[in-house]
Each structure stands twice: as structure tokens, then as C-alpha cells.
Amino acid sequence: MSRSQSVEDYLKAIYKLQGEKEDGSGVSTTQLAKKMEVANASVTNMLKRLADMGLVNYESYYGTRLTESGNKIALEMIRHHRLLELYLKEMLGYSWDEVHEEAEKLEHHISEQFEDKIAEMLNHPTVDPHGDPIPTKDGKMPSVRSNKLTKVKEGVPQMIKRVKNQSPDLLRYLEKQGLIPGVKVQIISKEPFDGPIKIQVEEKTTTIGFSIADDIYVVDI
């Protein structure tokens, strides 16, 4: 099936929005328009096209869900993207705040052979530079058990597993604070009403806003 870059981007966006829904409901046109930064009318037209291609189940007012075929393509693109991010960082010396935009451009253009070569060169990695899981070659998304830093109790040792928000400015800030995947942290105190959170990071302390901490995922150690 011939498919455009736009089709692949939409499928990837729908997959990610589906994953954020705890109630299992479909992705709304408004949510997808916000994610894609386009008008609702543009999203509606694309969803009708994707439905005709058998890649989504789309009903007005009931939301959109990927079909099995659409899900397979979305995972393929996410695998390309996350492998490329790691390749750019580990092999070409990019910093973790630079890799996302480069991978966005490249993910649509690499062959399956090139994907396999990258995976082999990187010793078949399971996570990208931000801690996000890399889908397997056969289209499975590994399950990752982690908690938002904001949900962790004070004084409980943790290790940073993943940073969800990949804004370059935020990633540079987090790196400056030492808050990167693999680092040990411990909450010292939380201010009420979604206030700042004071954290011990290895041998130093820092304070970050609640919204930033909410995008940091950790695991028990």
C-alpha cells in the first residue's frame, strides 16, 4: 500500500493519543487537530481518507481508533523514529534535545534493511534517549512499568526511567539539573496545590515545577 508522510504522521499521532486515554474511548477530532496543529476540517478530511484505506475506524461524534493495519504502521514509524533518535545520539554525537526533530524528518525515508542495520549496530536497544520504549520488529510495544514523579511519596528512592515531554528547551533544562534517564532521585518535599517539588538528585538538590515533574517517569530502586 502506497502511503504518504502525512498518513504516517496521522497514524502515529492517533496511536499516541489512544495510549493517553484510560477509558478506552476514541480519539476526538479536536484532540487530533490540536496534536497535529491543523484545523478540525483538515482532520475530518484525513480521517475519512484513512477510513477508506482501512487504517482507522472513524465515526463522527464517537472518535477514531486505529485498525490492526493502522496500528501496525504506527508502530513501524515509532520504531523508526526511536531507533533513529538513539543512532543520532550514540553514533553521530547529537544531544538528546536535538534528536527528535532530526528523527521526524528521517523516519519516513529509511528502508527496513537500514532499520535492521541500525538496530544491529545499537545491539537491539529497547529504549530511546528519552527512555521511551522502542517497538519490536514484529510490531509489539514493550510494556514499561513506571510512575509519574508527582505520584511518588517523599523519601522513597527512585530512578528516572523516561521523560515524556521532549521540548528541546525543557530537555536542556532537565539535563542542566541532572534529571535524565538512569539518574537516582528522591523527593524531599512537595508544596501543596501543585506547587514546586524539591528533589535530591544524586548528591545535590534542586526544585522543579509540578508540571515538569509530571512529565518525568520513575521506577523503584
N, C-alpha and C positions, 0 to 999 in steps of 0.2 A: 504493500500500500504506500503510495506516494503521499508524503505529508510535509507541510511547511513548518518553518521555525515557529510561526505564530501558533499553530496547532499544538506543537510540543510544549510551548510555554504555557498555554492554557491548561493542558492536561496536568502539567507539573503543579500549577497553582491550585487546581481543584483538588489534587491529591493532598497537598499540604493543608488546605482549608478543611478538608474532610477529617484529617488527623487531629485537628483542634476541637472538633465537635464531640462532646461527651455523650450527647443524647442520640447520636446516630442519624440526625436529620440531614437533609440535603444541603448543599451549598447554595445560598441565595445569589441572585443576580447582583444585588447591591454589594454583597461581600466580595464577590469576584471582581466587580468593577473597581472597587477600592484597591484590591490586591494588584490588579493589572494596570491601575491608573488610567482607565478609559471610561467613556460614558456607558451608562446602562444599556443603551440601544446597541452599542457595538458588541457588548457581551451577549445580548439576546441573539443577535445575528450569528455570532460564532457558535453559541450553544446549539442552535438549530442545525448548523453545518456539522458540528461534532456528532450530534444525534443521528444525522443522515449517514455519517460514516461508521456508525455503530460503536462509537467511543464513549458516549455518555448516555445516561437516561435522563431526559430533561422534560419537566412538566412545569408550566407557568404556575407560580404560587406554591409549588411543592419542592422546589430546589432541584439541584443537579447532583448526580452521583456517577462516578466512573463505572463503565462496564469492565468486564475482565480484560478485554483488549485495550481499553483506555488506561487501565491500571498498569498493565504490562509496559506500555510505552512510557508512562510517567516514571515508573521505577527505573527504566532504562536510562532516561535522561538524568534522573537524580544520581544514578551510579556514575554516569559520565562526568557530571558536574563535580561530585565529591572526590572522585579519583583524580581529576584534573587539578582541583584545589591542592590536594596533597602533593601531587607531582610538581606543581609550580613552587610550592614551599620547600619541599625536601630536595628537589633536583635542580631547580633554577634560582633558588635563593630569594623568592618573593616572601614578603612578610605576611602574616595571617590576615592583615587588614586589606591586602591588595588582591588576594587570590579570587575572591568572589566575582568581581566584575570581569576579570580575565576569563574565568571558567564559564561565565554566562555567554561570552562570545564564542568560545571554542566548543562547548558541549554538543552543539548541533552538527558539527562537521567532522568528528573523528569516526573512524571505522571501528567495527567490532574487533578487528585484528589489532588496531592501535590501542584500544581499550584493554585487550588482553595483555599486550606488552607492558603497558603502564602498571597494571595490577601485578604482573610477574616481577617487574623491576622493584616495586614497592613491597614485595613479599606478601602480597594479597592482604592488604590492610582492611580493618573493619570499621575504622572511623576516620573522618577528615580532620583538618587542622583545628576546627572549632568543636570537635567532639561529636559531631553528628554521625550516625551510623551510615555505612555505605551498603546499599542493597547488594545482594549476592548476584552472581552471574545468571542464576536461574530465576531471578525476579522475586526474591523474598527480602523483606525489610527486617533486619535483625531487631529483636525486642531489646530495649535498653531500660533497665530499672534505675530511675533516678528521681530525685525530689527537687522542687524549687528551693533555692536557698532561703527564701522568705518563709518557708514552711518548717524549717529546721529549728529545733529548740536551742536555746542558749547553752553554750558549754559542751556541745556534742561535736567531737572531731569529724570532719568531712573531707572529701577530696572533690575538687571540681571535675565534673565529667564532661560538661557541654555548655557552650554559650549560644543561646538561641538567636539573639539579635546580632546581626552581622554588619551593622552600620560601621564603616571604616573609622569614623571618629570615636565611636564607642569602643571598638576593639583596641584602638591605640590607647585610649584612656585606661582600659582594663589591664592592658599589658604593662603600662606605667605603674599601676597599682599592684602588679604581681598576680592578678586574678586571671589565670589562664588554666586550661585543662591540665590535670596532673598535679596541681598545687594543693597542699593541705591547708584547710581553713577551719576557723571556729568562730561562731558568733559570740561576741562579748555581750552586746546589749541591743535591744530593738526599741526604738521610740514608738509610742502608740499612734494610731490613726495613720498608718502607712508612712511613718516618719523614717528618718535615716537609720541605717543599721551599722553598728560598729563591729568590725571583723578583725580577728587575728589572722594574718596571712604569713605563714611560716614563722619568722622571728620578729615581724613588725605588725603594727596595727594600722587600719585605715577605716574610713567611714564612707559609705556609698548610699545613694538614694534607694528607696524601696523599689521603684520601677526598674532600676538597673539590676538589683538583686533578684528581682522576679524573673529575669531572663537568664540567670545563672543556675545550672542544674548540678546537683552534687550527689555523691554516694557515701554511705557509711564506710569508715575505715577502722 
